């Protein structure tokens, strides 16, 4: 897993699993950071920021910045 999880105690482990699965499919072999965002899970690498928004324990939206 090429992810580095920052402040893991502030993250929901089930959400992190879903984010890692998504990243493994969409961005294989990419090293990225996962941390807690503003009511989301924030993933960043290079100059790309992804904000995973969850509803009912599932990814409801992914915002790209």
DRENDO-1510 file (C-alpha; in Angstrom, 1 decimal, always signed):
<recs>
REC; n; res; u; v; w
REC; 1; UNK; +0.0; +0.0; +0.0 .
REC; 2; UNK; +1.6; +3.3; -1.1 .
REC; 3; UNK; -0.5; +5.3; +1.3 .
REC; 4; UNK; +0.8; +7.3; +4.3 .
REC; 5; UNK; -1.9; +7.8; +6.8 .
REC; 6; UNK; -1.6; +11.0; +8.9 .
REC; 7; UNK; -3.4; +11.2; +12.3 .
REC; 8; UNK; -5.0; +7.8; +12.0 .
REC; 9; UNK; -6.7; +8.2; +15.3 .
REC; 10; UNK; -8.9; +10.9; +13.8 .
REC; 11; UNK; -10.1; +8.7; +10.8 .
REC; 12; UNK; -12.8; +6.1; +10.5 .
REC; 13; UNK; -11.0; +2.9; +9.6 .
REC; 14; UNK; -13.8; +1.7; +7.3 .
REC; 15; UNK; -13.7; +4.9; +5.4 .
REC; 16; UNK; -10.0; +4.6; +5.0 .
REC; 17; UNK; -10.4; +1.1; +3.6 .
REC; 18; UNK; -12.8; +2.4; +0.9 .
REC; 19; UNK; -10.5; +5.2; +0.0 .
REC; 20; UNK; -7.5; +2.9; -0.3 .
REC; 21; UNK; -9.5; +0.5; -2.5 .
REC; 22; UNK; -10.5; +3.4; -4.7 .
REC; 23; UNK; -7.0; +4.8; -4.9 .
REC; 24; UNK; -5.6; +1.3; -5.7 .
REC; 25; UNK; -8.0; +1.1; -8.7 .
REC; 26; UNK; -7.8; +4.6; -10.0 .
REC; 27; UNK; -4.2; +5.5; -9.2 .
REC; 28; UNK; -2.1; +2.4; -8.9 .
REC; 29; UNK; +1.6; +2.7; -7.9 .
REC; 30; UNK; +1.0; +6.3; -6.7 .
REC; 31; UNK; +2.3; +7.3; -3.3 .
REC; 32; UNK; -0.2; +9.5; -1.5 .
REC; 33; UNK; -1.2; +10.9; +1.9 .
REC; 34; UNK; -4.5; +10.4; +3.7 .
REC; 35; UNK; -5.7; +12.6; +6.5 .
REC; 36; UNK; -8.8; +14.0; +8.1 .
REC; 37; UNK; -10.4; +16.9; +6.2 .
REC; 38; UNK; -13.3; +19.2; +6.9 .
REC; 39; UNK; -16.0; +16.5; +7.3 .
REC; 40; UNK; -14.3; +14.4; +4.7 .
REC; 41; UNK; -11.2; +12.2; +4.1 .
REC; 42; UNK; -8.6; +14.2; +2.3 .
REC; 43; UNK; -6.1; +12.5; +0.0 .
REC; 44; UNK; -3.2; +14.5; -1.6 .
REC; 45; UNK; -0.3; +13.7; -3.8 .
REC; 46; UNK; +1.7; +15.9; -6.2 .
REC; 47; UNK; -0.5; +18.9; -7.0 .
REC; 48; UNK; -3.8; +16.9; -6.7 .
REC; 49; UNK; -6.2; +17.0; -3.8 .
REC; 50; UNK; -9.1; +14.6; -3.5 .
REC; 51; UNK; -11.9; +15.0; -0.9 .
REC; 52; UNK; -13.9; +11.9; -0.2 .
REC; 53; UNK; -17.3; +12.7; +1.2 .
REC; 54; UNK; -19.2; +9.8; +2.9 .
REC; 55; UNK; -22.9; +9.3; +3.6 .
REC; 56; UNK; -24.3; +6.1; +5.2 .
REC; 57; UNK; -20.7; +4.7; +5.4 .
REC; 58; UNK; -20.2; +4.8; +1.6 .
REC; 59; UNK; -18.4; +7.2; -0.7 .
REC; 60; UNK; -21.1; +9.7; -1.8 .
REC; 61; UNK; -18.9; +12.2; -3.7 .
REC; 62; UNK; -15.3; +12.8; -4.6 .
REC; 63; UNK; -14.3; +16.4; -5.1 .
REC; 64; UNK; -11.1; +17.1; -7.0 .
REC; 65; UNK; -9.0; +20.2; -6.5 .
</recs>
